[in-house]
Amino acid sequence: MKQLITSALILLAIFASTFFISRITGVLTVEDIKSALTKAFQVNLIYVAMTVTLLLFIDLFIAIPSLTMRIFSGHFPGAITGGASGAIIAAYAGSKSTLNNPSPAIFIAIGISVVFWL
């Protein structure tokens, strides 16, 4: 749990630093934020709902969840080859990863993503 909180705080610091850097450099001002929020509140709710629905639909195809990768691992290289490679990769990632050291699973997920998106 300590590592999860540490990771969350690191991500929070990274995202907050982008805001502060853009604020210090003058790229983002208070007036810009106020005008953007004012424009956002004036948009028709139908357009907002359609945009959110569209983004969620696009997320189905752009995001790479593990289930989708398993489906693609059977589709692109063929059922036998894809199933075997998916099983081997999943077994390897599961056997080498722990809660204290999740990096093997992370590297495997990145590797699968690179292979199937190229």
C-alpha positions in Angstrom: 0.0 0.0 0.0 2.9 2.3 0.7 4.2 1.9 -2.8 0.8 2.6 -4.3 0.5 5.9 -2.3 4.1 6.8 -3.3 3.3 6.2 -7.0 0.1 8.3 -6.7 2.0 11.1 -5.1 4.7 11.0 -7.8 2.0 11.2 -10.6 0.3 14.0 -8.7 3.6 15.9 -8.5 4.3 15.4 -12.3 0.8 16.6 -13.3 0.9 19.6 -10.9 4.4 20.6 -12.1 3.1 20.8 -15.7 0.5 23.3 -14.4 3.0 25.3 -12.5 5.5 25.4 -15.4 2.9 26.6 -17.8 1.7 29.2 -15.3 5.3 30.5 -14.6 6.1 30.6 -18.4 3.0 32.6 -19.1 1.5 29.9 -21.4 -1.5 29.6 -19.1 -3.1 32.5 -17.3 -6.0 32.9 -14.9 -7.9 34.7 -17.6 -7.4 31.8 -20.1 -8.8 29.4 -17.5 -11.8 31.6 -16.8 -12.6 32.1 -20.5 -12.2 28.3 -21.2 -14.6 27.5 -18.3 -17.1 30.1 -19.4 -17.1 28.7 -23.0 -17.4 25.2 -21.6 -20.5 26.1 -19.6 -22.1 27.6 -22.7 -21.9 24.4 -24.8 -25.1 22.4 -25.4 -25.3 19.3 -23.2 -26.2 17.2 -26.2 -22.8 18.0 -27.8 -21.1 17.2 -24.6 -22.9 13.8 -24.3 -22.1 12.9 -27.9 -18.4 13.9 -27.5 -18.1 11.8 -24.3 -19.8 8.9 -26.0 -17.5 9.2 -29.0 -14.4 9.4 -26.9 -15.4 6.3 -24.9 -16.1 4.4 -28.1 -12.7 5.5 -29.5 -11.1 4.4 -26.2 -12.3 0.9 -27.0 -9.9 0.7 -30.0 -7.0 2.9 -28.9 -6.6 1.7 -25.3 -4.8 -1.6 -25.0 -6.3 -3.5 -22.2 -5.0 -7.0 -21.6 -8.2 -8.7 -22.8 -8.0 -6.9 -26.1 -4.4 -7.9 -26.5 -5.3 -11.5 -25.8 -8.0 -11.4 -28.5 -5.6 -9.8 -31.0 -2.9 -12.3 -30.1 -5.2 -15.0 -31.4 -6.4 -13.0 -34.4 -3.3 -11.6 -36.1 -0.8 -14.4 -36.0 -3.4 -17.2 -36.0 -5.1 -19.2 -33.3 -2.4 -21.7 -32.5 0.6 -19.3 -32.7 -1.2 -16.4 -31.1 -2.7 -18.5 -28.3 0.6 -20.1 -27.5 2.5 -16.8 -27.5 -0.2 -15.2 -25.3 -0.1 -18.0 -22.8 3.7 -18.0 -22.6 3.8 -14.2 -22.2 1.1 -14.2 -19.5 2.8 -17.1 -17.7 6.1 -15.4 -17.8 4.7 -12.0 -16.6 2.8 -13.8 -13.8 5.7 -15.8 -12.6 8.3 -13.0 -12.5 6.1 -10.1 -11.2 5.3 -9.4 -7.6 3.6 -6.5 -5.8 7.0 -5.2 -4.8 8.5 -5.6 -8.3 5.9 -5.2 -11.0 8.4 -4.2 -13.7 8.4 -7.6 -15.5 4.7 -7.3 -16.1 5.0 -3.7 -17.2 7.8 -4.5 -19.6 5.8 -7.4 -21.1 2.7 -5.1 -21.5 4.9 -2.5 -23.3 6.4 -5.2 -25.5 3.1 -6.7 -26.4 1.8 -3.2 -27.3 4.8 -2.5 -29.5 4.6 -5.8 -31.3 0.9 -5.5 -32.1 0.9 -1.9 -33.0 3.8 -2.1 -35.5 
